[in-house]
Amino acid sequence: MRSSTSPLLTLEEEVGRLQLAEIPADQLTRLLAQLTALASQVAARLAAAPAPSKWRTVAWAAEQSGLSVHYFYERAQADHPDALPFLRRRGRVVRVEEAPFFRWLRRRG
């Protein structure tokens, strides 16, 4: 016997038990409306969920922006007056967070 507390598995089990052929025709519209409302709620949650960060190389950022690799390495230093918040330094390696990089690039023109 499977013991599950996941709402998704419970929903799957309930939907699996539905016998559509046995549901009276006058109730099918109500069922469809409920399923559509649920699908809309799921879509809204997915749209609101933050996308996972995608990290790129400085060479990638240089190619995308037309700026030099040196430009990004300099601005990855915390004490640089024009430090860029989407850069992360790990030792000698610098990574670029993709989404904030593109926002910065659009604002830059």
VOGU-3710 file (C-alpha; in Angstrom, 3 decimals, decimal comma):
1> mrsstspllt> 0,000/0,000/0,000  1,399/3,400/-1,011  1,291/6,144/1,593  1,532/9,551/-0,030  1,138/13,055/1,294  1,968/14,804/-1,986  -0,978/16,880/-3,286  0,072/16,068/-6,836  -0,051/12,311/-6,281  -3,424/12,657/-4,576
11> leeevgrlql> -4,711/14,620/-7,556  -3,333/12,023/-9,964  -5,058/9,273/-7,990  -8,363/11,146/-7,980  -8,196/11,903/-11,699  -7,286/8,266/-12,332  -10,452/7,194/-10,530  -12,666/9,389/-12,723  -14,854/7,430/-15,056  -15,676/10,099/-17,643
21> aeipadqltr> -18,208/7,884/-19,339  -20,167/7,690/-16,068  -20,266/11,450/-15,412  -23,639/12,909/-16,432  -23,358/15,220/-19,446  -24,801/18,182/-17,522  -21,860/17,961/-15,055  -19,106/17,780/-17,682  -19,173/21,559/-18,221  -18,671/22,123/-14,485
31> llaqltalas> -15,809/19,597/-14,415  -14,147/21,258/-17,398  -14,466/24,687/-15,740  -12,855/23,355/-12,557  -10,008/21,732/-14,486  -9,479/24,928/-16,512  -9,361/27,004/-13,326  -6,822/24,594/-11,849  -4,714/24,746/-15,019  -4,776/28,564/-14,859
41> qvaarlaaap> -3,593/28,519/-11,249  -0,757/26,136/-12,116  0,270/28,325/-15,067  0,283/31,429/-12,843  2,494/29,692/-10,284  4,905/28,613/-13,001  5,054/32,131/-14,450  5,744/33,624/-11,011  8,445/31,103/-10,100  11,945/32,490/-10,453
51> apskwrtvaw> 13,998/30,858/-13,147  17,148/29,147/-11,952  20,264/31,225/-12,397  22,330/30,432/-15,453  26,007/31,242/-15,087  28,193/32,014/-18,089  31,859/32,727/-18,678  33,443/36,137/-19,018  34,358/35,219/-22,608  30,649/34,709/-23,318
61> aaeqsglsvh> 29,785/38,116/-21,792  32,527/39,787/-23,814  31,221/38,228/-27,015  27,610/39,219/-26,240  28,468/42,806/-25,337  31,379/43,596/-27,621  33,436/44,567/-24,561  36,749/43,031/-23,555  37,265/40,151/-21,162  39,482/42,522/-19,179
71> yfyeraqadh> 36,517/44,914/-18,727  34,558/42,218/-16,867  37,492/40,928/-14,828  38,159/44,477/-13,589  34,525/45,047/-12,629  34,357/41,740/-10,768  36,548/43,262/-8,049  34,408/44,287/-5,072  36,326/47,543/-4,579  36,036/48,650/-8,217
81> pdalpflrrr> 33,982/51,883/-8,472  31,979/50,443/-11,382  31,612/46,886/-10,002  28,894/44,901/-11,729  26,522/42,966/-9,418  25,979/40,079/-11,842  29,663/39,073/-11,699  30,877/36,494/-9,164  34,536/35,867/-8,509  35,754/32,504/-7,216
91> grvvrveeap> 39,495/32,791/-6,914  40,725/33,662/-10,390  37,517/32,555/-12,108  34,740/35,049/-12,795  31,233/33,963/-13,753  28,410/36,053/-15,217  24,771/35,598/-14,160  22,870/35,579/-17,449  19,501/37,266/-16,698  20,891/40,316/-14,840
101> ffrwlrrrg> 23,633/40,605/-17,464  21,036/40,935/-20,235  19,059/43,521/-18,203  22,261/45,523/-17,747  23,104/45,198/-21,429  19,649/46,472/-22,494  19,887/49,486/-20,144  23,363/50,229/-21,439  21,992/50,539/-24,956
//
